[in-house]
Amino acid sequence: MPDSPLNNPAFSAALRAVQTRIAAACAAAGRDPASVQLLAVSKTFGPEAVRVAYQAGLLAFGENYIQEAVAKMVALADLPLQWHCIGPIQSNKTRLVAEHFAWAQTVDRLKIAQRLAEQRPAHLPPLQVCLQVNVDGGPTKAGVAPEDLPALARAVRALPRLRLRGLMCIPDPQPDAAAMQAVFARALVLFDALRADWEGPDPEPDTLSMGMSADLEAAIAAGSTLVRIGSALFGARPVKPAAAAPLAGAQDG
């Protein structure tokens, strides 16, 4: 788990460049830049890199590899950080996710949601949950099928210790920005439908997590409220340690 060689000035410059891209994309879409949250994807970078990012003003971090993530949480326990699980969650990893993360962005099966609800410690706030949707229909990809999303959303809403915040997607790259935006737009349609059908006292879903370093402009144009940025902030990732236990593949940042 090597530390990033970045220093404060270098990271701050990278962060300003990403924030400039977000602001420009929002301006082009007629949106307020404050409507888009930046999630720093810190997987494979050590705790010192996260500390540098925190010193630059970031609080929310996305992780994929569970041993790595928990080790960072312990090393950085003095900082008020928010940790997001951003990879497909296996049944044998739900307890660690429920006990250590604030967010689980990639719930795509009721069984996983049920285990997270059962295993979320009572002294912690509800686990914030996004449902991952397979918007481009890849047969081997994670994510609930769009036609199955309403039933899953209703079932997850009924579970204790969870709060359904919205949707997340990781579509395959497209040949150009227009094609990428069109795929992201499918997720917006589903997100709007989820909000339109919302009933009851719970706050409406407010999070549409989509967009990474290479395609954040297309995602923001299509309505993303949270972009997951890794390489544009931290640079090229070190090789993943062989012993790291994945929560997901290398599909973010």
Short mmCIF file of the C-alpha atoms (twelve columns), coordinates in Angstrom:
data_MODEL
# 
_entry.id   MODEL 
# 
loop_
_atom_site.group_PDB 
_atom_site.id 
_atom_site.type_symbol 
_atom_site.label_atom_id 
_atom_site.label_alt_id 
_atom_site.label_comp_id 
_atom_site.label_asym_id 
_atom_site.label_seq_id 
_atom_site.Cartn_x 
_atom_site.Cartn_y 
_atom_site.Cartn_z 
_atom_site.pdbx_PDB_model_num 
ATOM 1   C CA . MET A 1   0.000   0.000   0.000   1 
ATOM 2   C CA . PRO A 2   2.515   2.635   -1.106  1 
ATOM 3   C CA . ASP A 3   2.051   6.275   -0.262  1 
ATOM 4   C CA . SER A 4   1.632   8.813   -3.019  1 
ATOM 5   C CA . PRO A 5   4.735   10.892  -3.729  1 
ATOM 6   C CA . LEU A 6   2.481   13.925  -4.097  1 
ATOM 7   C CA . ASN A 7   3.142   16.956  -1.983  1 
ATOM 8   C CA . ASN A 8   0.619   19.569  -0.972  1 
ATOM 9   C CA . PRO A 9   1.263   22.009  -3.862  1 
ATOM 10  C CA . ALA A 10  1.100   19.254  -6.492  1 
ATOM 11  C CA . PHE A 11  -2.115  17.799  -5.143  1 
ATOM 12  C CA . SER A 12  -3.670  21.214  -4.700  1 
ATOM 13  C CA . ALA A 13  -2.905  22.000  -8.349  1 
ATOM 14  C CA . ALA A 14  -4.506  18.723  -9.462  1 
ATOM 15  C CA . LEU A 15  -7.540  19.427  -7.294  1 
ATOM 16  C CA . ARG A 16  -7.922  22.925  -8.753  1 
ATOM 17  C CA . ALA A 17  -7.764  21.468  -12.265 1 
ATOM 18  C CA . VAL A 18  -10.532 18.970  -11.450 1 
ATOM 19  C CA . GLN A 19  -12.647 21.654  -9.789  1 
ATOM 20  C CA . THR A 20  -12.186 23.850  -12.863 1 
ATOM 21  C CA . ARG A 21  -13.407 21.012  -15.087 1 
ATOM 22  C CA . ILE A 22  -16.430 20.475  -12.850 1 
ATOM 23  C CA . ALA A 23  -17.249 24.188  -12.823 1 
ATOM 24  C CA . ALA A 24  -16.924 24.431  -16.621 1 
ATOM 25  C CA . ALA A 25  -19.116 21.362  -17.130 1 
ATOM 26  C CA . CYS A 26  -21.736 22.790  -14.780 1 
ATOM 27  C CA . ALA A 27  -21.658 26.150  -16.562 1 
ATOM 28  C CA . ALA A 28  -22.166 24.429  -19.909 1 
ATOM 29  C CA . ALA A 29  -25.133 22.512  -18.462 1 
ATOM 30  C CA . GLY A 30  -26.609 25.533  -16.671 1 
ATOM 31  C CA . ARG A 31  -25.988 23.979  -13.275 1 
ATOM 32  C CA . ASP A 32  -24.587 25.237  -9.984  1 
ATOM 33  C CA . PRO A 33  -21.124 23.692  -9.332  1 
ATOM 34  C CA . ALA A 34  -22.224 23.175  -5.731  1 
ATOM 35  C CA . SER A 35  -24.724 20.598  -7.028  1 
ATOM 36  C CA . VAL A 36  -21.893 18.165  -7.887  1 
ATOM 37  C CA . GLN A 37  -19.927 16.455  -5.114  1 
ATOM 38  C CA . LEU A 38  -16.342 15.322  -5.689  1 
ATOM 39  C CA . LEU A 39  -15.493 11.874  -4.320  1 
ATOM 40  C CA . ALA A 40  -11.736 11.225  -4.274  1 
ATOM 41  C CA . VAL A 41  -10.976 7.629   -5.280  1 
ATOM 42  C CA . SER A 42  -7.961  6.791   -3.136  1 
ATOM 43  C CA . LYS A 43  -7.677  3.045   -3.727  1 
ATOM 44  C CA . THR A 44  -4.072  1.743   -3.884  1 
ATOM 45  C CA . PHE A 45  -2.734  5.000   -2.426  1 
ATOM 46  C CA . GLY A 46  -1.628  4.977   1.181   1 
ATOM 47  C CA . PRO A 47  -2.890  6.993   4.142   1 
ATOM 48  C CA . GLU A 48  -0.385  9.804   3.597   1 
ATOM 49  C CA . ALA A 49  -1.899  10.498  0.180   1 
ATOM 50  C CA . VAL A 50  -5.341  10.691  1.793   1 
ATOM 51  C CA . ARG A 51  -3.950  13.013  4.453   1 
ATOM 52  C CA . VAL A 52  -2.563  15.288  1.719   1 
ATOM 53  C CA . ALA A 53  -5.989  15.297  0.043   1 
ATOM 54  C CA . TYR A 54  -7.658  16.120  3.346   1 
ATOM 55  C CA . GLN A 55  -5.243  18.992  3.908   1 
ATOM 56  C CA . ALA A 56  -6.248  20.278  0.471   1 
ATOM 57  C CA . GLY A 57  -9.882  20.337  1.577   1 
ATOM 58  C CA . LEU A 58  -11.361 16.927  0.664   1 
ATOM 59  C CA . LEU A 59  -13.368 14.875  3.156   1 
ATOM 60  C CA . ALA A 60  -15.005 12.067  1.124   1 
ATOM 61  C CA . PHE A 61  -12.998 9.110   -0.192  1 
ATOM 62  C CA . GLY A 62  -13.928 6.062   -2.259  1 
ATOM 63  C CA . GLU A 63  -12.292 2.674   -1.744  1 
ATOM 64  C CA . ASN A 64  -12.458 -0.750  -3.395  1 
ATOM 65  C CA . TYR A 65  -10.102 -3.041  -1.469  1 
ATOM 66  C CA . ILE A 66  -11.303 -3.879  1.989   1 
ATOM 67  C CA . GLN A 67  -8.093  -4.635  3.891   1 
ATOM 68  C CA . GLU A 68  -6.519  -1.528  2.407   1 
ATOM 69  C CA . ALA A 69  -9.541  0.605   3.239   1 
ATOM 70  C CA . VAL A 70  -9.847  -0.530  6.860   1 
ATOM 71  C CA . ALA A 71  -6.113  -0.037  7.400   1 
ATOM 72  C CA . LYS A 72  -6.437  3.531   6.133   1 
ATOM 73  C CA . MET A 73  -9.422  4.168   8.372   1 
ATOM 74  C CA . VAL A 74  -7.375  3.082   11.389  1 
ATOM 75  C CA . ALA A 75  -4.340  5.134   10.332  1 
ATOM 76  C CA . LEU A 76  -6.479  8.210   9.715   1 
ATOM 77  C CA . ALA A 77  -8.856  7.886   12.652  1 
ATOM 78  C CA . ASP A 78  -7.852  11.381  13.795  1 
ATOM 79  C CA . LEU A 79  -9.449  12.918  10.688  1 
ATOM 80  C CA . PRO A 80  -13.207 13.485  10.106  1 
ATOM 81  C CA . LEU A 81  -13.345 11.531  6.842   1 
ATOM 82  C CA . GLN A 82  -16.322 9.996   5.049   1 
ATOM 83  C CA . TRP A 83  -15.638 6.593   3.442   1 
ATOM 84  C CA . HIS A 84  -17.575 5.217   0.469   1 
ATOM 85  C CA . CYS A 85  -17.551 1.608   -0.684  1 
ATOM 86  C CA . ILE A 86  -17.595 1.948   -4.476  1 
ATOM 87  C CA . GLY A 87  -17.329 -1.651  -5.653  1 
ATOM 88  C CA . PRO A 88  -19.634 -4.660  -5.956  1 
ATOM 89  C CA . ILE A 89  -20.120 -6.121  -2.493  1 
ATOM 90  C CA . GLN A 90  -19.717 -9.848  -1.904  1 
ATOM 91  C CA . SER A 91  -21.795 -11.588 0.746   1 
ATOM 92  C CA . ASN A 92  -18.741 -12.428 2.832   1 
ATOM 93  C CA . LYS A 93  -17.718 -8.741  2.911   1 
ATOM 94  C CA . THR A 94  -20.993 -7.189  4.033   1 
ATOM 95  C CA . ARG A 95  -20.146 -7.094  7.734   1 
ATOM 96  C CA . LEU A 96  -16.921 -5.177  7.160   1 
ATOM 97  C CA . VAL A 97  -18.719 -2.748  4.874   1 
ATOM 98  C CA . ALA A 98  -21.574 -2.299  7.358   1 
ATOM 99  C CA . GLU A 99  -19.198 -1.724  10.260  1 
ATOM 100 C CA . HIS A 100 -16.654 0.583   8.639   1 
ATOM 101 C CA . PHE A 101 -18.141 2.579   5.760   1 
ATOM 102 C CA . ALA A 102 -20.538 5.531   5.775   1 
ATOM 103 C CA . TRP A 103 -21.777 4.805   2.244   1 
ATOM 104 C CA . ALA A 104 -22.300 1.699   0.124   1 
ATOM 105 C CA . GLN A 105 -22.766 2.925   -3.429  1 
ATOM 106 C CA . THR A 106 -23.095 -0.398  -5.226  1 
ATOM 107 C CA . VAL A 107 -25.975 -2.386  -3.754  1 
ATOM 108 C CA . ASP A 108 -27.557 -4.367  -6.585  1 
ATOM 109 C CA . ARG A 109 -29.240 -7.306  -4.820  1 
ATOM 110 C CA . LEU A 110 -31.755 -7.519  -1.997  1 
ATOM 111 C CA . LYS A 111 -29.671 -10.191 -0.239  1 
ATOM 112 C CA . ILE A 112 -26.749 -7.786  0.065   1 
ATOM 113 C CA . ALA A 113 -28.986 -4.984  1.325   1 
ATOM 114 C CA . GLN A 114 -30.537 -7.292  3.925   1 
ATOM 115 C CA . ARG A 115 -27.122 -8.348  5.217   1 
ATOM 116 C CA . LEU A 116 -25.943 -4.743  5.401   1 
ATOM 117 C CA . ALA A 117 -29.069 -3.788  7.347   1 
ATOM 118 C CA . GLU A 118 -28.678 -6.693  9.764   1 
ATOM 119 C CA . GLN A 119 -24.984 -6.032  10.322  1 
ATOM 120 C CA . ARG A 120 -25.018 -2.230  10.607  1 
ATOM 121 C CA . PRO A 121 -24.078 -1.440  14.230  1 
ATOM 122 C CA . ALA A 122 -26.849 0.267   16.176  1 
ATOM 123 C CA . HIS A 123 -24.535 3.017   17.442  1 
ATOM 124 C CA . LEU A 124 -23.720 4.175   13.911  1 
ATOM 125 C CA . PRO A 125 -25.933 6.349   11.703  1 
ATOM 126 C CA . PRO A 126 -27.866 4.510   8.989   1 
ATOM 127 C CA . LEU A 127 -25.691 3.282   6.132   1 
ATOM 128 C CA . GLN A 128 -26.202 5.558   3.124   1 
ATOM 129 C CA . VAL A 129 -26.994 3.386   0.094   1 
ATOM 130 C CA . CYS A 130 -27.038 3.833   -3.656  1 
ATOM 131 C CA . LEU A 131 -28.395 1.151   -5.965  1 
ATOM 132 C CA . GLN A 132 -26.053 0.284   -8.811  1 
ATOM 133 C CA . VAL A 133 -27.878 0.056   -12.140 1 
ATOM 134 C CA . ASN A 134 -26.580 -1.684  -15.255 1 
ATOM 135 C CA . VAL A 135 -27.648 1.076   -17.628 1 
ATOM 136 C CA . ASP A 136 -25.883 -0.218  -20.730 1 
ATOM 137 C CA . GLY A 137 -26.974 -3.830  -20.427 1 
ATOM 138 C CA . GLY A 138 -23.645 -5.620  -20.230 1 
ATOM 139 C CA . PRO A 139 -24.491 -9.262  -19.390 1 
ATOM 140 C CA . THR A 140 -21.449 -9.762  -17.150 1 
ATOM 141 C CA . LYS A 141 -21.570 -6.388  -15.416 1 
ATOM 142 C CA . ALA A 142 -22.685 -5.650  -11.892 1 
ATOM 143 C CA . GLY A 143 -25.876 -3.721  -11.362 1 
ATOM 144 C CA . VAL A 144 -29.586 -4.295  -11.181 1 
ATOM 145 C CA . ALA A 145 -31.422 -4.375  -14.504 1 
ATOM 146 C CA . PRO A 146 -33.442 -1.183  -15.069 1 
ATOM 147 C CA . GLU A 147 -36.716 -3.096  -15.162 1 
ATOM 148 C CA . ASP A 148 -35.960 -4.621  -11.736 1 
ATOM 149 C CA . LEU A 149 -34.946 -1.338  -10.114 1 
ATOM 150 C CA . PRO A 150 -38.360 -0.213  -8.758  1 
ATOM 151 C CA . ALA A 151 -38.949 -3.455  -6.859  1 
ATOM 152 C CA . LEU A 152 -35.435 -3.429  -5.401  1 
ATOM 153 C CA . ALA A 153 -35.792 0.204   -4.355  1 
ATOM 154 C CA . ARG A 154 -39.057 -0.507  -2.550  1 
ATOM 155 C CA . ALA A 155 -37.532 -3.474  -0.730  1 
ATOM 156 C CA . VAL A 156 -34.403 -1.576  0.314   1 
ATOM 157 C CA . ARG A 157 -36.470 1.342   1.598   1 
ATOM 158 C CA . ALA A 158 -38.261 -1.040  3.960   1 
ATOM 159 C CA . LEU A 159 -35.049 -2.225  5.618   1 
ATOM 160 C CA . PRO A 160 -33.860 -0.759  8.933   1 
ATOM 161 C CA . ARG A 161 -30.430 0.870   9.393   1 
ATOM 162 C CA . LEU A 162 -30.222 1.856   5.719   1 
ATOM 163 C CA . ARG A 163 -31.109 5.080   3.921   1 
ATOM 164 C CA . LEU A 164 -31.616 4.930   0.173   1 
ATOM 165 C CA . ARG A 165 -29.879 7.971   -1.317  1 
ATOM 166 C CA . GLY A 166 -30.070 7.278   -5.044  1 
ATOM 167 C CA . LEU A 167 -28.410 5.485   -7.940  1 
ATOM 168 C CA . MET A 168 -24.910 4.716   -9.169  1 
ATOM 169 C CA . CYS A 169 -23.697 3.462   -12.544 1 
ATOM 170 C CA . ILE A 170 -20.423 2.500   -14.250 1 
ATOM 171 C CA . PRO A 171 -21.177 2.299   -17.982 1 
ATOM 172 C CA . ASP A 172 -18.613 1.102   -20.486 1 
ATOM 173 C CA . PRO A 173 -16.598 3.789   -22.306 1 
ATOM 174 C CA . GLN A 174 -18.178 5.112   -25.498 1 
ATOM 175 C CA . PRO A 175 -16.513 6.366   -28.703 1 
ATOM 176 C CA . ASP A 176 -17.267 10.036  -28.048 1 
ATOM 177 C CA . ALA A 177 -18.655 12.422  -25.449 1 
ATOM 178 C CA . ALA A 178 -22.114 12.568  -27.016 1 
ATOM 179 C CA . ALA A 179 -22.476 8.796   -26.895 1 
ATOM 180 C CA . MET A 180 -21.213 8.745   -23.313 1 
ATOM 181 C CA . GLN A 181 -23.707 11.417  -22.293 1 
ATOM 182 C CA . ALA A 182 -26.530 9.458   -23.931 1 
ATOM 183 C CA . VAL A 183 -25.720 6.418   -21.792 1 
ATOM 184 C CA . PHE A 184 -25.537 8.511   -18.636 1 
ATOM 185 C CA . ALA A 185 -28.894 10.047  -19.585 1 
ATOM 186 C CA . ARG A 186 -30.497 6.611   -19.182 1 
ATOM 187 C CA . ALA A 187 -29.505 6.681   -15.529 1 
ATOM 188 C CA . LEU A 188 -31.029 10.134  -15.125 1 
ATOM 189 C CA . VAL A 189 -34.350 8.845   -16.460 1 
ATOM 190 C CA . LEU A 190 -34.295 6.071   -13.858 1 
ATOM 191 C CA . PHE A 191 -33.281 8.494   -11.110 1 
ATOM 192 C CA . ASP A 192 -36.100 10.893  -11.996 1 
ATOM 193 C CA . ALA A 193 -38.578 8.002   -12.009 1 
ATOM 194 C CA . LEU A 194 -37.375 6.879   -8.582  1 
ATOM 195 C CA . ARG A 195 -37.928 10.373  -7.221  1 
ATOM 196 C CA . ALA A 196 -41.307 10.753  -8.926  1 
ATOM 197 C CA . ASP A 197 -42.597 7.532   -7.362  1 
ATOM 198 C CA . TRP A 198 -41.305 8.408   -3.886  1 
ATOM 199 C CA . GLU A 199 -43.893 8.391   -1.135  1 
ATOM 200 C CA . GLY A 200 -43.728 8.667   2.615   1 
ATOM 201 C CA . PRO A 201 -41.801 10.756  5.133   1 
ATOM 202 C CA . ASP A 202 -38.287 9.747   4.098   1 
ATOM 203 C CA . PRO A 203 -36.302 12.400  2.199   1 
ATOM 204 C CA . GLU A 204 -36.316 11.866  -1.556  1 
ATOM 205 C CA . PRO A 205 -33.208 10.384  -3.178  1 
ATOM 206 C CA . ASP A 206 -30.670 13.107  -3.905  1 
ATOM 207 C CA . THR A 207 -27.614 11.281  -5.285  1 
ATOM 208 C CA . LEU A 208 -26.857 10.214  -8.852  1 
ATOM 209 C CA . SER A 209 -23.303 8.871   -8.719  1 
ATOM 210 C CA . MET A 210 -21.745 8.695   -12.178 1 
ATOM 211 C CA . GLY A 211 -18.708 10.024  -13.949 1 
ATOM 212 C CA . MET A 212 -14.972 9.500   -13.516 1 
ATOM 213 C CA . SER A 213 -11.755 11.241  -14.528 1 
ATOM 214 C CA . ALA A 214 -12.192 10.559  -18.240 1 
ATOM 215 C CA . ASP A 215 -15.897 11.342  -18.584 1 
ATOM 216 C CA . LEU A 216 -16.970 13.679  -15.806 1 
ATOM 217 C CA . GLU A 217 -18.118 16.340  -18.298 1 
ATOM 218 C CA . ALA A 218 -20.546 13.949  -20.006 1 
ATOM 219 C CA . ALA A 219 -21.819 12.748  -16.627 1 
ATOM 220 C CA . ILE A 220 -22.444 16.274  -15.347 1 
ATOM 221 C CA . ALA A 221 -24.202 17.228  -18.576 1 
ATOM 222 C CA . ALA A 222 -26.498 14.243  -17.999 1 
ATOM 223 C CA . GLY A 223 -27.283 15.184  -14.396 1 
ATOM 224 C CA . SER A 224 -24.676 13.541  -12.149 1 
ATOM 225 C CA . THR A 225 -24.594 14.838  -8.573  1 
ATOM 226 C CA . LEU A 226 -21.421 12.963  -7.547  1 
ATOM 227 C CA . VAL A 227 -18.318 12.227  -9.631  1 
ATOM 228 C CA . ARG A 228 -15.752 9.612   -8.580  1 
ATOM 229 C CA . ILE A 229 -12.289 10.949  -9.408  1 
ATOM 230 C CA . GLY A 230 -9.043  9.048   -8.909  1 
ATOM 231 C CA . SER A 231 -6.312  9.386   -11.518 1 
ATOM 232 C CA . ALA A 232 -6.980  13.071  -12.242 1 
ATOM 233 C CA . LEU A 233 -6.242  13.771  -8.573  1 
ATOM 234 C CA . PHE A 234 -3.680  11.186  -7.514  1 
ATOM 235 C CA . GLY A 235 -2.033  10.322  -10.841 1 
ATOM 236 C CA . ALA A 236 -1.337  6.834   -12.141 1 
ATOM 237 C CA . ARG A 237 -2.076  4.170   -9.574  1 
ATOM 238 C CA . PRO A 238 0.595   1.903   -8.121  1 
ATOM 239 C CA . VAL A 239 0.257   -1.775  -8.958  1 
ATOM 240 C CA . LYS A 240 -2.346  -3.355  -6.675  1 
ATOM 241 C CA . PRO A 241 -0.754  -5.541  -3.998  1 
ATOM 242 C CA . ALA A 242 -1.412  -9.224  -4.667  1 
ATOM 243 C CA . ALA A 243 -2.813  -9.716  -1.173  1 
ATOM 244 C CA . ALA A 244 -5.422  -6.982  -1.477  1 
ATOM 245 C CA . ALA A 245 -8.959  -8.297  -1.215  1 
ATOM 246 C CA . PRO A 246 -11.166 -6.565  -3.769  1 
ATOM 247 C CA . LEU A 247 -14.552 -5.103  -3.184  1 
ATOM 248 C CA . ALA A 248 -14.631 -4.283  -6.867  1 
ATOM 249 C CA . GLY A 249 -12.712 -4.194  -10.097 1 
ATOM 250 C CA . ALA A 250 -10.773 -1.222  -11.367 1 
ATOM 251 C CA . GLN A 251 -13.871 0.533   -12.657 1 
ATOM 252 C CA . ASP A 252 -13.683 3.925   -11.035 1 
ATOM 253 C CA . GLY A 253 -11.623 7.062   -10.937 1 
# 
